[in-house]
Amino acid sequence: MNEDEKYMRLALEEAYCAERQGEIPIGAVVVCDGMVLGRGHNLTETLNDVTAHAEMQAITAAAQTTGGKYLTKCTLYVTVEPCLMCAGAIGWSQIKKIVYGASDSKRGYSTFTQSPFHPKATVLSGVLAEECAALMKRFFADKR
Ligand SMILES: [Zn+2]
């Protein structure tokens, strides 16, 4: 397992946690120099808040851990492609690397824009994508 898969596995753990709570199963972690600074999963039902996406939770947690609002040296791992709102927040936080699992052709940022992130940020997609996508598929299949 490489570094990116290792941290995506942590994001997946968060996603499973969301699933158990009846939340849309998406998880995220923020990592810097091998340290996990923040982690979170979708909490929109629990908090009755449409902005409570996994990425927002992880970014807020990481900023609290570091005591600084910018996460310039950090990598964000998220199980599903960020939406426009989260992509905007990731941009504001100046995160330097974004790694995501499954693509989201409907709500994912890349459907709308190619460069919502910091100009120097890099993006890696498709990490453990099948497992990330399977979790989402199962969730929405159960809902029907
Ligand atoms: Zn989002």
Residues whose N, C-alpha, C, O or C-beta is under 5 A from the ligand:
A	BS01	ZN	H53 P82 C83 C86
